[in-house]
Amino acid sequence: MRFADEVAIVTGGGQGIGLCLAQALAREGARLVIADIDEQAGQDAVRQIAKQGGQALFVPTDVSSDQSTAALAAAALAEFGAIHILINNAALFRNLALKPIEEISGAEWDRVLAVNLRGPFNTSKAVLPQMKRQRRGKIVNISSNTVFSGGPGMSHYVASKAGVIGFTRCLAREVGSAGICANVVAPGLTDTEAAQSIIPLQRFDAVTGLRAIGRHQTPADLVGAVLFLCSTDSDFITGQVLNVDGGQIFY
Ligand SMILES: NC(=O)c1ccc[n+]([C@@H]2O[C@H](COP(=O)([O-])OP(=O)(O)OC[C@H]3O[C@@H](n4cnc5c(N)ncnc54)[C@H](O)[C@@H]3O)[C@@H](O)[C@H]2O)c1
């Protein structure tokens, strides 16, 4: 098992892509900390991981709050005594209202940036002291391939996901000598409840037509890339963006 005895925090791990990644890490022996604002989803995720024989703790978390992310890191340490992996996957995406720029209020813009960009900053800040003590850590930040193409009605979301890439590059420079790697995975349109809540079904088929590998993308398609970046196989790779979208965009 690739992650035996390792401790992994997955933000937004209650459902969708985050849950799929958490389950995959658990199958490889990691002990999981599910950090999600949705308590029902978080508790269900823990039960599902336990059912598959894994070990998981749910910590109700709002990643936009630094008090909440400090409490998250403290809870992970109290329960498991270490933090090896952080996957920043939580985002405001489900039910996001797609609107032209002139119709996005300042408050909507700020909330999306607070969760999607300040969130990874808050969680990284919270886990870095422990990762530095261990002289080992892997941080994987989930962006989006919309950063390379733009997306109408999604300026706040796409700006936040572009910010994640800039933040990760600075993070990688700052912590490399402490044995910590930070990288980005940029998914293409992925079939989750959240994506279906904002993107019409015809758009999924249209995107399929743009891919070198012409089919719908599922959360499972992200597992290989993310687990590689969490593993020792990628110990000399940091500050990079891995676009996982079936060959839709070559950048
Ligand atoms: N599904 C796609 O097409 C797609 C494409 C590219 C990128 N992504 C990214 O992948 C990630 C997962 O997307 P998904 O489709 O699984 O969405 P999802 O809505 O199913 O998952 C997001 C999770 O984040 C949680 N969350 C939201 N706000 C939070 C907060 N303030 N604090 C803590 N948790 C919070 C939600 O409760 C949810 O469990 C997101 O970062 C999304 O932007 C998704």
PDBQT file of the ligand as one rigid body, heavy atoms in Angstrom, charges set to zero:
ROOT
HETATM    1  N1  LIG A 301     -16.697  18.794 -11.546  1.00  0.00    +0.000 N 
HETATM    2  C1  LIG A 301     -16.045  19.506 -12.450  1.00  0.00    +0.000 C 
HETATM    3  O1  LIG A 301     -16.428  19.577 -13.634  1.00  0.00    +0.000 OA
HETATM    4  C2  LIG A 301     -14.775  20.229 -12.074  1.00  0.00    +0.000 A 
HETATM    5  C3  LIG A 301     -13.940  20.683 -13.108  1.00  0.00    +0.000 A 
HETATM    6  C4  LIG A 301     -12.757  21.356 -12.769  1.00  0.00    +0.000 A 
HETATM    7  C5  LIG A 301     -12.450  21.561 -11.442  1.00  0.00    +0.000 A 
HETATM    8  N2  LIG A 301     -13.300  21.115 -10.468  1.00  0.00    +0.000 N 
HETATM    9  C6  LIG A 301     -12.922  21.347  -9.075  1.00  0.00    +0.000 C 
HETATM   10  O2  LIG A 301     -12.905  20.105  -8.401  1.00  0.00    +0.000 OA
HETATM   11  C7  LIG A 301     -13.259  20.304  -7.025  1.00  0.00    +0.000 C 
HETATM   12  C8  LIG A 301     -14.400  19.400  -6.648  1.00  0.00    +0.000 C 
HETATM   13  O3  LIG A 301     -15.523  19.644  -7.501  1.00  0.00    +0.000 OA
HETATM   14  P1  LIG A 301     -16.830  18.738  -7.427  1.00  0.00    +0.000 P 
HETATM   15  O4  LIG A 301     -17.429  18.745  -8.777  1.00  0.00    +0.000 OA
HETATM   16  O5  LIG A 301     -16.533  17.466  -6.731  1.00  0.00    +0.000 OA
HETATM   17  O6  LIG A 301     -17.740  19.678  -6.498  1.00  0.00    +0.000 OA
HETATM   18  P2  LIG A 301     -18.566  19.365  -5.132  1.00  0.00    +0.000 P 
HETATM   19  O7  LIG A 301     -19.451  20.530  -4.874  1.00  0.00    +0.000 OA
HETATM   20  O8  LIG A 301     -19.202  18.015  -5.208  1.00  0.00    +0.000 OA
HETATM   21  O9  LIG A 301     -17.408  19.299  -4.057  1.00  0.00    +0.000 OA
HETATM   22  C9  LIG A 301     -16.942  20.435  -3.388  1.00  0.00    +0.000 C 
HETATM   23  C10 LIG A 301     -16.952  20.156  -1.914  1.00  0.00    +0.000 C 
HETATM   24  O10 LIG A 301     -16.436  21.325  -1.251  1.00  0.00    +0.000 OA
HETATM   25  C11 LIG A 301     -17.241  21.562  -0.106  1.00  0.00    +0.000 C 
HETATM   26  N3  LIG A 301     -17.137  22.978   0.265  1.00  0.00    +0.000 N 
HETATM   27  C12 LIG A 301     -17.710  24.050  -0.360  1.00  0.00    +0.000 A 
HETATM   28  N4  LIG A 301     -17.410  25.184   0.316  1.00  0.00    +0.000 NA
HETATM   29  C13 LIG A 301     -16.610  24.817   1.356  1.00  0.00    +0.000 A 
HETATM   30  C14 LIG A 301     -15.983  25.539   2.408  1.00  0.00    +0.000 A 
HETATM   31  N5  LIG A 301     -16.114  26.880   2.539  1.00  0.00    +0.000 N 
HETATM   32  N6  LIG A 301     -15.241  24.857   3.311  1.00  0.00    +0.000 NA
HETATM   33  C15 LIG A 301     -15.116  23.505   3.210  1.00  0.00    +0.000 A 
HETATM   34  N7  LIG A 301     -15.710  22.767   2.255  1.00  0.00    +0.000 NA
HETATM   35  C16 LIG A 301     -16.448  23.421   1.334  1.00  0.00    +0.000 A 
HETATM   36  C17 LIG A 301     -18.651  21.169  -0.537  1.00  0.00    +0.000 C 
HETATM   37  O11 LIG A 301     -19.499  20.949   0.561  1.00  0.00    +0.000 OA
HETATM   38  C18 LIG A 301     -18.362  19.918  -1.355  1.00  0.00    +0.000 C 
HETATM   39  O12 LIG A 301     -18.377  18.769  -0.552  1.00  0.00    +0.000 OA
HETATM   40  C19 LIG A 301     -13.545  21.798  -6.890  1.00  0.00    +0.000 C 
HETATM   41  O13 LIG A 301     -12.368  22.456  -6.496  1.00  0.00    +0.000 OA
HETATM   42  C20 LIG A 301     -13.907  22.199  -8.301  1.00  0.00    +0.000 C 
HETATM   43  O14 LIG A 301     -13.703  23.581  -8.511  1.00  0.00    +0.000 OA
HETATM   44  C21 LIG A 301     -14.446  20.459 -10.752  1.00  0.00    +0.000 A 
ENDROOT
TORSDOF 0
